[in-house]
């Protein structure tokens, strides 16, 4: 688990639950550059603990995880009183329509296939999710 604090003006925090170390590092750099406070883990059970402890503004969640898969994590997040309000963005290589439908049914706010989105685009989607009024008129965009 990694806890990263930045000094930029961005007020938002992100929990990244991703088992691919390379993608984890790229996302960490992107969100850190944009000023987000970050927590990171590669395990589903630790993702649940971090979400309950830190109450992040958004969670990026892979589906292929050790000991608890992403759907199980999502179910527990959305079923928990402390975490049910936190937006969850699924970032995965599992891109079947059935997987997407199941994730959305379980409460995912966005479903982003890894191969279709760059880290910059993922950060923009997160920013728009956290700033819905400004995202529609284009007046506010992510930093950097």
N, C-alpha and C positions, 0 to 999 in steps of 0.2 A: 504494500500500500504506500502511496506517495501523497503527501499533503503539500501543495505548492501555493504560496501566496505571492501575488504580484502587487505592485504599487501604482498601477494605472487607475484611471478613473472609472473603469467598468465596474458596476456594482454587483454583477452576477457571479454565481458559482456553478460549477459543473462537476458531476461525478462521472468518470469514464470507467466503465466495466468492460474490459476488452482483453482477450487472452493473447492476441497477436502483438508481441512486444514492439515490432517495427511500427505498426499502425498506432499503437499506444504512444510511442515517442513522437510520431508526426502530429497526432492530435494534441498531445501535450504542448508541443512547440506552438502550434497554431493558436490554441486557446490562451496560452500564456502570453503570447505576443499581443493578442486582442484584449488582455487585461483581466481575464476571468480568474477567480480563485478556483483551484483544482484539487480534486482527490482522485486517485487512480487505484485500480486493482484489477487482477486478472481472474478473480474467483467470484462466483455468484453469491456465495454465503457472505463473503467480505463486503460485496457491494450492498447487500441488504443492511449489514451492520453500519457501514459508512452512511448510507441514506438515512437511517434512523438517528444516528449520532449527529450528523451535520446538517440535515435538511437542505440539500442543495436546491438551486433554482431549477435545474434540469439534470436528467440522467441520460447519458449515452450508453446503450446497452447492446452488447453482442448477444447472439443466441447460442453460440457454441462455446460453452464455458465448463470448467471443471466443477464437479460435485453438485451444482444446481445449474440447470440450463437457463437460458434467458427467459423462456416462457414461464418457468417456475418462479424466477425472480420477479418478473412482471406481475404475475398473479399475487404474489405476496406483497409487493409494493402497493398495488391498487386495492388490496384487501386490508391493508393496515391503516389504522386511523391516523398515525403520524405521517405516513408517506403517500396516502392516496391522492393528494393534490399535486404531487410533483410530476411535471410533464416528463414523459419517457420517449426518447428517440431511439428506435431500433436501428442499429448500423450493423449489417450482416451480409454474408455471402449467400445465405439461404434465401433465394429470390423467387420461390414458387408462389403462385397466387394463393395456394392453400396456407402457406406459412404466413404470408402477409395478412390474409383475412383473419387468421387465428390471433396474430399479434394485435391487430386493431380491435378485434372482439374482446381481448383481454385488457384493453385499455391503453395501448400504445398511441401516442399523439402523432408520431411520424414514423414512417418505415423507409429507410434509405439503404438500398443495395450498395455495398462498398465499391463495387466496380463502376458504378454510375456517377459517383460524387467524389470530388477532390476534398481534401481537408478544408480548404477555403470555402467551398460550397456548403459543407457540413456546418461550419461555423456560421455562415450566413443564414442557413435554415434555423439554427438554434437561436440566433439573434432575432430573427423574425418571429419565432415562436414566443420569445420572451418580451417582444415589443410589437404586439399585433396591430395596434392603432397606427404606429409610425411605419410599419412594414407595408401597409396598404397604400399609403400615399407617397412612399419613397423618400420622405423627408429626413429619415434617420437611418443610417447604414452602419454596419459594424466598423469598428476602429481598424486602422491599418489595412 
